[in-house]
Structure formats: structure tokens, C-alpha cells
Amino acid sequence: MLAATAKATDFDRFVLEHRPMLVAFLRRRVSDADAQDLAQETMVRLMRYADQPVEALRPLMYRIGLNVLADRGRRDASRLAHAHVSLEDDALVLPATDPAQDERVAHQQALVAVRAAVLRLPPRCREVYLLNRIEDMSYTEIARHCGISVKAVEKHIGKALSLLRTHLRGTQGGHREWP
């Protein structure tokens, strides 16, 4: 029993003396936090050999440390650890893909104002404007579709843009009627 206690004391002393060197050795290969974790795992595995002579423990410690490092690398590669995002470190700096609530509200209000302005256009003017902007038809195609000249299409588009501009300016500073 006394011999086992002496061996445990020798092993404890070995761990206290050599752990900092093992951490420094591992730190050359990984971050400080990872080196600390790997050193801890190495010492846990080294405990199996606590009954070995102290001279044999040092090379064994480094061999186990390299094995632990290789095991971690294989595990990380199989789990695609490089693709993981730490919620603790990066959660606050990840860009939001959705606009902020106030931006969504402002956008929705602008859409409502544009829709209302388009609905207030005279019927033929609205039809020509929507064929151009929504259906992506050319002036020539619209002229053929509506049975009017290209010049008439240009005039309807010009009138629509002018009325929309006037109405939308009016909704920004208060409600205004068509001129």
C-alpha cells in the first residue's frame, strides 16, 4: 500500500512539473484554450500508466498528446467543425438577412402609397403604365395591344409618371389631391 502511495505521489509530481511543457508543446499546434483541453485529456489517458517509472512517462506523455491531437483533428474533420459557428462568439456580429422591423414597416407603407397612387391614375393611363412596368412590354407592343400609337403610349407613360411623382411627394408631407 505504501509503494502504491509513493507511485501516486511520483505521478502527481510528474504531472505538476510536465503539464506546462505539454501545454506549450500543444500550443504550437492549436490555440491556447484547445491546448489546455488537449493537455487535460492527455493527462487523463496518462493516468493508466501511473505505475510506470517516471523516466518512461515523459515520452509517453508526448506520444499520448500527439495521439489526442490527431484524434481531435479526425473528430473535427468528420463533424465539419470548421463550418460550425459559435453562438457565443459570433451571434452578435452575424449579419441579419431580414430588414429591421422599422424598415419593413416603412417599405410596406411605401408599397401601400404606390398602390394607391397607381389606382388613382386614369384607367387608360394606368393600363399603359402597368403593361410597361409590370408586364415589361415595350412601347411598340403596348401600342399594338391597345390599338394606339407609340406617341400616345409615350404620353400616357409621361402623364402616369408625373401624376405618380406628384401624389407620392404629397403622401410624404401630408395628403394632397391630384392637380
Secondary structure, 3 states (H helix, E strand, C coil): CHHHHHHHHHHHHHHHHHHHHHHHHHHCCCCHHHHHHHHHHHHHHHHHHCCCCHHHHHHHHHHHHHHHHHHHHHHHHHCCHHHCCCHHHHCCCCCCCCCCHHHHHHHHHHHHHHHHHHHCCCHHHHHHHHHHHCCCCCHHHHHHHHCCCHHHHHHHHHHHHHHHHHHHHHHHCCCCCCC
